[in-house]
């Protein structure tokens, strides 16, 4: 089974890149499951709304994962409970948290669980992702054939530790949130595919998708500045393609995908 995963979609330019390239990537890689992180996909780069959700789904996503900006657009509360295809972090605190932290997709008789987690280092306070995902994976192992985790976290160490903690228990763990693709795609010793960060889909001529002048000003003055999504310039598409053994649920390969002016798509 092949899983195509694309990193954080940022703003209008990110949506344009998804609409342009996701159908092409699906045509060429022929994944059975396509997952996109959409937590920065609105025009102002925070959260998701129904229009954006539908846009990503119409472009070819089967599941959309979120992250720390999940609740930044109040419109999400109007539709997140009505779809199993939009997954927010499992470890958001509270007993009545809207939406779901995971979903199960049936693909040609094989069941795949897609889990969204959020880290705690340099992030807002949140419940323990290690304990919560361990309990969930134990519950799911008799129900599904493979498990994919999008771990939305700030530090490389937390992502790596989580992958090693779950090695052999899940098929793949891919990090999101930092918007810069890492070069450490590998299969861990017990068969779990891992990539510290998938990168982003959005403006490459800014800083993590934001206009760079405001951010330069902040570094020079140490005064608060407003982050604004870059609307112009070049775009980038970052992600990975993972091949999973249908019989064992273990990963066979994980390869990165990057489309940018320096890495034009070759097909």
C-alpha positions as CSV (number, residue, x, y, z in Angstrom):
1,X,0.0,0.0,0.0
2,X,1.3,3.4,-0.9
3,X,0.5,6.5,1.3
4,X,1.1,10.0,-0.1
5,X,1.5,12.6,2.6
6,X,1.9,16.4,2.1
7,X,3.1,18.8,4.8
8,X,1.4,21.9,6.1
9,X,-0.6,23.8,3.5
10,X,0.0,27.6,4.0
11,X,-2.3,30.3,2.8
12,X,-3.7,30.9,-0.7
13,X,-0.5,30.1,-2.5
14,X,-0.4,26.8,-0.6
15,X,-3.9,26.0,-1.8
16,X,-2.9,26.8,-5.4
17,X,0.1,24.5,-5.2
18,X,-2.2,21.7,-3.8
19,X,-4.7,22.2,-6.5
20,X,-2.0,22.2,-9.2
21,X,0.2,19.4,-8.1
22,X,-1.8,17.0,-5.9
23,X,-3.7,15.5,-8.9
24,X,-0.4,15.1,-10.8
25,X,1.3,13.4,-7.8
26,X,-1.6,11.0,-7.4
27,X,-1.5,10.2,-11.1
28,X,2.2,9.5,-11.1
29,X,2.6,7.7,-7.7
30,X,-0.8,6.1,-7.6
31,X,-1.2,6.1,-3.8
32,X,-4.1,4.2,-2.2
33,X,-4.3,6.8,0.6
34,X,-3.5,10.5,0.4
35,X,-3.2,12.6,3.6
36,X,-2.6,16.4,3.7
37,X,-1.9,18.6,6.8
38,X,-4.2,21.6,6.4
39,X,-3.8,23.4,9.7
40,X,-2.4,26.6,8.1
41,X,-4.5,26.5,5.0
42,X,-6.7,29.6,5.4
43,X,-5.7,32.9,3.7
44,X,-4.3,34.2,6.9
45,X,-2.2,31.1,7.5
46,X,-3.9,29.8,10.7
47,X,-6.6,27.1,11.0
48,X,-9.0,25.8,8.4
49,X,-12.5,26.6,7.2
50,X,-15.1,24.7,5.2
51,X,-14.1,26.2,1.9
52,X,-10.5,25.3,2.3
53,X,-11.4,21.8,3.7
54,X,-13.5,21.1,0.6
55,X,-10.8,22.5,-1.7
56,X,-8.1,20.1,-0.3
57,X,-10.5,17.2,-0.5
58,X,-11.6,18.1,-4.1
59,X,-7.9,18.2,-5.1
60,X,-7.5,14.6,-4.0
61,X,-7.0,14.2,-0.3
62,X,-8.6,11.3,1.6
63,X,-7.8,12.7,5.1
64,X,-6.8,16.1,6.4
65,X,-4.8,16.4,9.6
66,X,-4.4,19.5,11.8
67,X,-2.2,20.8,14.6
68,X,-1.8,23.6,17.1
69,X,-3.9,26.1,15.0
70,X,-6.9,23.8,14.7
71,X,-9.2,26.1,16.6
72,X,-8.0,29.4,15.2
73,X,-11.0,29.7,12.9
74,X,-14.3,29.3,14.7
75,X,-16.0,28.0,11.5
76,X,-14.4,24.6,12.2
77,X,-16.8,24.0,15.0
78,X,-19.6,24.1,12.5
79,X,-18.4,21.0,10.6
80,X,-15.6,19.1,12.3
81,X,-18.1,16.7,14.0
82,X,-19.8,15.9,10.7
83,X,-16.7,14.4,9.0
84,X,-14.4,11.6,9.8
85,X,-11.9,12.9,7.1
86,X,-10.8,15.9,9.2
87,X,-8.6,14.8,12.1
88,X,-7.4,17.1,15.0
89,X,-4.7,16.2,17.5
90,X,-5.7,13.3,19.7
91,X,-4.2,14.8,22.8
92,X,-6.1,18.1,22.9
93,X,-7.3,18.4,26.6
94,X,-10.9,18.2,27.7
95,X,-13.6,15.7,27.9
96,X,-15.9,17.1,25.1
97,X,-13.2,18.1,22.5
98,X,-14.9,18.5,19.1
99,X,-13.9,16.2,16.3
100,X,-11.7,13.1,16.4
101,X,-8.0,12.4,17.0
102,X,-8.0,9.6,14.5
103,X,-9.9,8.0,11.7
104,X,-10.0,4.5,10.1
105,X,-10.0,4.3,6.3
106,X,-11.0,1.1,4.5
107,X,-9.0,0.6,1.3
108,X,-9.6,-2.6,-0.7
109,X,-10.3,-4.6,2.4
110,X,-7.4,-3.2,4.3
111,X,-8.0,-0.8,7.2
112,X,-5.6,2.1,7.9
113,X,-5.8,4.2,11.0
114,X,-4.6,7.8,10.6
115,X,-3.7,9.5,13.9
116,X,-2.9,13.1,14.6
117,X,-0.8,14.1,17.6
118,X,0.6,17.3,18.9
119,X,3.9,17.7,20.8
120,X,4.5,19.6,24.1
121,X,8.0,21.1,23.8
122,X,7.8,24.8,23.1
123,X,4.1,24.4,22.4
124,X,0.9,25.3,24.2
125,X,0.1,23.0,27.2
126,X,-1.6,19.8,26.1
127,X,-2.1,16.3,27.3
128,X,0.6,13.7,27.1
129,X,0.9,12.4,23.5
130,X,3.0,9.4,24.5
131,X,0.5,8.0,26.9
132,X,-2.5,8.7,24.8
133,X,-1.1,7.3,21.5
134,X,0.2,4.2,23.3
135,X,-3.3,3.4,24.7
136,X,-4.9,4.1,21.3
137,X,-2.4,2.0,19.4
138,X,-3.0,-0.9,21.8
139,X,-6.8,-0.6,21.1
140,X,-6.3,-0.3,17.3
141,X,-3.9,-3.2,16.7
142,X,-6.6,-5.8,16.5
143,X,-8.8,-3.5,14.3
144,X,-6.5,-2.2,11.5
145,X,-3.8,-3.5,9.2
146,X,-1.6,-0.4,9.4
147,X,-1.3,2.9,11.4
148,X,0.0,6.3,10.2
149,X,0.8,9.1,12.6
150,X,1.2,12.8,11.8
151,X,3.1,14.2,14.8
152,X,2.7,18.0,14.8
153,X,5.6,19.1,17.0
154,X,8.3,21.8,17.3
155,X,11.5,19.9,18.2
156,X,13.3,17.2,16.2
157,X,14.1,15.3,19.4
158,X,10.5,14.9,20.5
159,X,9.6,13.7,17.0
160,X,12.4,11.2,16.9
161,X,11.7,9.9,20.4
162,X,8.1,9.4,19.5
163,X,9.0,7.5,16.4
164,X,11.4,5.2,18.3
165,X,8.8,4.8,21.1
166,X,6.3,3.6,18.5
167,X,8.7,1.7,16.2
168,X,7.2,-1.6,15.3
169,X,3.8,-0.7,16.6
170,X,2.9,1.6,13.7
171,X,3.6,1.7,10.0
172,X,4.8,5.3,9.7
173,X,5.3,8.5,11.7
174,X,5.9,11.8,9.8
175,X,6.5,15.1,11.6
176,X,4.8,18.4,10.7
177,X,4.8,22.0,12.0
178,X,8.3,23.4,11.3
179,X,7.6,23.8,7.6
180,X,11.1,22.8,6.5
181,X,11.6,19.3,5.1
182,X,14.3,17.2,6.8
183,X,16.6,14.8,5.0
184,X,16.4,11.9,7.4
185,X,13.7,9.7,5.8
186,X,14.4,6.1,6.9
187,X,12.9,2.8,8.1
188,X,13.5,2.3,11.8
189,X,14.9,-1.1,13.0
190,X,11.4,-2.6,13.8
191,X,9.8,-1.5,10.5
192,X,8.3,2.0,11.1
193,X,8.9,4.6,8.4
194,X,10.0,7.9,9.8
195,X,10.6,11.5,8.6
196,X,11.2,14.3,11.1
197,X,9.4,16.9,9.1
198,X,7.5,16.7,5.8
199,X,7.9,20.4,5.1
200,X,5.1,22.6,3.7
201,X,3.1,23.4,0.7
202,X,3.0,27.2,0.2
203,X,5.2,30.3,-0.4
204,X,8.9,29.6,-0.6
205,X,9.9,33.3,-0.9
206,X,9.0,34.1,2.7
207,X,10.0,32.6,6.1
208,X,8.0,29.5,6.8
209,X,5.4,30.9,4.5
210,X,5.2,34.4,6.1
211,X,6.4,37.7,4.7
212,X,10.1,38.0,5.7
213,X,10.3,41.8,6.4
214,X,8.1,41.6,9.4
215,X,10.1,38.7,10.8
216,X,13.4,40.4,10.2
217,X,12.1,43.4,12.1
218,X,11.1,41.2,15.0
219,X,14.6,39.7,15.2
220,X,16.3,43.1,15.0
221,X,14.1,44.8,17.5
222,X,12.8,42.0,19.7
223,X,9.4,43.7,19.5
224,X,6.2,42.0,18.5
225,X,5.2,42.2,14.9
226,X,2.3,40.8,12.9
227,X,3.0,37.7,10.8
228,X,1.4,38.0,7.4
229,X,1.2,35.2,4.8
230,X,3.2,35.7,1.7
231,X,0.8,35.9,-1.2
232,X,3.3,36.4,-4.1
233,X,6.4,34.7,-5.5
234,X,7.2,31.1,-5.9
235,X,5.6,28.1,-4.2
236,X,6.8,24.8,-2.9
237,X,5.2,21.3,-2.4
238,X,6.8,19.1,0.2
239,X,5.9,15.7,1.5
240,X,6.7,12.0,1.1
241,X,5.5,8.7,-0.4
242,X,5.5,5.6,1.9
243,X,5.2,2.0,0.7
244,X,3.8,-0.4,3.3
245,X,3.6,-4.2,3.2
246,X,0.0,-5.1,3.2
247,X,0.5,-8.4,5.0
248,X,2.8,-7.2,7.9
249,X,1.9,-3.5,8.2
250,X,5.6,-2.7,8.2
251,X,7.1,0.0,5.9
252,X,9.1,-1.0,2.9
253,X,10.3,2.4,1.9
254,X,9.8,6.2,2.5
255,X,11.0,8.8,0.0
256,X,10.7,12.5,0.1
257,X,8.9,14.7,-2.4
258,X,9.8,18.3,-3.1
259,X,8.7,20.6,-5.9
260,X,10.1,24.1,-6.0
261,X,12.0,26.4,-8.5
262,X,15.2,24.6,-7.5
263,X,13.5,21.2,-7.7
264,X,11.1,21.3,-10.7
265,X,8.8,18.3,-11.0
266,X,10.1,15.7,-13.4
267,X,7.1,13.3,-13.3
